[in-house]
Amino acid sequence: MGGLDWIDRLVQQGLAKFESGNGYPTRYRSTAAAVLPVIRDGRAPEHRGFDVLGDDYFTRAGWVGDFTHHPERIAMRSPTDQIVIEAWDQS
């Protein structure tokens, strides 16, 4: 919860589009010009998530799961290139 704030803001601004999903995954489409500045520093976008207590785990607010960054690929993108974002529910 809250981990998609950054992409939801892009959708509200008309810079991204929700395509489908319910967490398995949720899929968005945008352009390199809108998305890459958010991740250019090699870190996942910040979000307002909160602590999550599960049956056998505890996750701190703001936790980010797997995030892979490829600066050499980012450098090759044109601002108009299409970017697909898939977000998977933690469960």
Buried (B, 14 or more C-beta within 10 A) or exposed (E): EEBBBBBBEBBEEEBBEBEEBEEEEBEBEBBBBBBBEBBEEEEBBEBEBEEBEEEEEEBEEBBEEEEEEEEEEBEEBEEEEEBEBEBEEEE
